[in-house]
Amino acid sequence: MKLIPIAAIANNNVIGQNNKLLWHMPADLKRFKETTMGHTMIMGRKTFESIGKALPGRKTIVITRNKDYSAEGCEVVSDLKEAICKVKSESNVYVVGGGEIYRQVLNLHYTRRMFITRVYANFEGDAFFPEINPEKWELIEREEHEPDDRNPYPYAFLTYKRKC
Ligand SMILES: NC(=O)c1ccc[n+]([C@@H]2O[C@H](COP(=O)([O-])OP(=O)(O)OC[C@H]3O[C@@H](n4cnc5c(N)ncnc54)[C@H](OP(=O)(O)O)[C@@H]3O)[C@@H](O)[C@H]2O)c1
């Protein structure tokens, strides 16, 4: 089983503010949908509330310490270990945020690749992706894009592989 973090990250590693995304980039949403479709997604409770519903075509596991929490159409677990137990037999499982969850999965041995959309702009925010350490992560794919009439910022689709 592989855990694959997937995230859209500003230059300054900001991923959100006030439990919302800070940009509207349909190209990134399309890539996210194509990549995660048919797979299981693991997310933190705040990210689930930010999306507001279970996304179709994908199993969603929501992590919360609140034992009474329920999320329609999702499985709710009380820690990351329990989430991992539930997906052991699957091949690729996507970790879709937010900052707290990314921080906890980045150093796990299950996490050997990650899909990053780098949005080339700076934003003020309160949720961050961890700094990607080039000594630990090798950039193996890079697809650069100019802004266009639907995507207001330049961006790149990046794939990182753990070095060791
Ligand atoms: N740009 C992107 O790609 C992207 C992707 C996803 C999210 N986001 C943004 O990121 C922000 C949300 O991130 P966040 O860091 O604030 O929150 P988060 O990681 O989505 O959720 C945090 C919550 O998850 C639960 N949790 C975390 N670790 C846990 C553990 N080990 N055991 C049990 N429960 C655990 C806790 O829920 P309880 O408090 O209920 O216990 C915690 O409050 C939003 O702004 C969102 O829009 C951006």
The ligand as a MOL file (V3000), in Angstrom:
LIG
                    3D

  0  0  0     0  0            999 V3000
M  V30 BEGIN CTAB
M  V30 COUNTS 48 52 0 0 0
M  V30 BEGIN ATOM
M  V30 1 N -4.3060 23.3810 -1.1500 0
M  V30 2 C -4.6070 22.1220 -0.9020 0
M  V30 3 O -4.2380 21.1990 -1.6630 0
M  V30 4 C -5.4110 21.7710 0.3000 0
M  V30 5 C -5.8050 20.4430 0.5190 0
M  V30 6 C -6.5400 20.1550 1.6720 0
M  V30 7 C -6.8670 21.1560 2.5570 0
M  V30 8 N -6.4670 22.4150 2.2990 0 CHG=1
M  V30 9 C -6.7400 23.4960 3.2560 0
M  V30 10 O -6.1220 23.1630 4.4910 0
M  V30 11 C -6.8780 23.7270 5.5560 0
M  V30 12 C -7.2210 22.6350 6.5420 0
M  V30 13 O -6.0150 22.0810 7.0880 0
M  V30 14 P -5.7710 21.9910 8.6690 0
M  V30 15 O -4.3490 21.6480 8.8950 0
M  V30 16 O -6.3170 23.2270 9.2900 0 CHG=-1
M  V30 17 O -6.7450 20.8060 9.1050 0
M  V30 18 P -6.8790 19.2650 8.6340 0
M  V30 19 O -5.5320 18.6360 8.5820 0
M  V30 20 O -7.7470 19.1670 7.4390 0
M  V30 21 O -7.7440 18.6720 9.8470 0
M  V30 22 C -7.2420 18.7690 11.1460 0
M  V30 23 C -8.1260 17.9330 12.0380 0
M  V30 24 O -7.9410 16.5520 11.7410 0
M  V30 25 C -8.0430 15.8020 12.9440 0
M  V30 26 N -6.7500 15.1670 13.1940 0
M  V30 27 C -5.5260 15.5390 12.7500 0
M  V30 28 N -4.5880 14.6620 13.1500 0
M  V30 29 C -5.2440 13.7180 13.8710 0
M  V30 30 C -4.8330 12.5300 14.5370 0
M  V30 31 N -3.5430 12.1300 14.5440 0
M  V30 32 N -5.7650 11.8020 15.1790 0
M  V30 33 C -7.0550 12.1680 15.1700 0
M  V30 34 N -7.5220 13.2780 14.5290 0
M  V30 35 C -6.6100 14.0370 13.8950 0
M  V30 36 C -8.4210 16.7750 14.0400 0
M  V30 37 O -9.8330 16.8310 13.9940 0
M  V30 38 P -10.7390 17.1820 15.2970 0
M  V30 39 O -10.4100 18.6040 15.6320 0
M  V30 40 O -12.1360 16.9770 14.8450 0
M  V30 41 O -10.3130 16.1980 16.3520 0
M  V30 42 C -7.8320 18.0710 13.5140 0
M  V30 43 O -8.4300 19.2260 14.0540 0
M  V30 44 C -8.0860 24.3910 4.9130 0
M  V30 45 O -7.8060 25.7670 4.7090 0
M  V30 46 C -8.1950 23.6830 3.5800 0
M  V30 47 O -8.8330 24.4820 2.6100 0
M  V30 48 C -5.7540 22.7440 1.1980 0
M  V30 END ATOM
M  V30 BEGIN BOND
M  V30 1 1 1 2
M  V30 2 2 2 3
M  V30 3 1 2 4
M  V30 4 1 4 5
M  V30 5 2 4 48
M  V30 6 2 5 6
M  V30 7 1 6 7
M  V30 8 2 7 8
M  V30 9 1 8 9
M  V30 10 1 8 48
M  V30 11 1 9 10
M  V30 12 1 9 46
M  V30 13 1 10 11
M  V30 14 1 11 12
M  V30 15 1 11 44
M  V30 16 1 12 13
M  V30 17 1 13 14
M  V30 18 2 14 15
M  V30 19 1 14 16
M  V30 20 1 14 17
M  V30 21 1 17 18
M  V30 22 2 18 19
M  V30 23 1 18 20
M  V30 24 1 18 21
M  V30 25 1 21 22
M  V30 26 1 22 23
M  V30 27 1 23 24
M  V30 28 1 23 42
M  V30 29 1 24 25
M  V30 30 1 25 26
M  V30 31 1 25 36
M  V30 32 1 26 27
M  V30 33 1 26 35
M  V30 34 2 27 28
M  V30 35 1 28 29
M  V30 36 1 29 30
M  V30 37 2 29 35
M  V30 38 1 30 31
M  V30 39 2 30 32
M  V30 40 1 32 33
M  V30 41 2 33 34
M  V30 42 1 34 35
M  V30 43 1 36 37
M  V30 44 1 36 42
M  V30 45 1 37 38
M  V30 46 2 38 39
M  V30 47 1 38 40
M  V30 48 1 38 41
M  V30 49 1 42 43
M  V30 50 1 44 45
M  V30 51 1 44 46
M  V30 52 1 46 47
M  V30 END BOND
M  V30 END CTAB
M  END
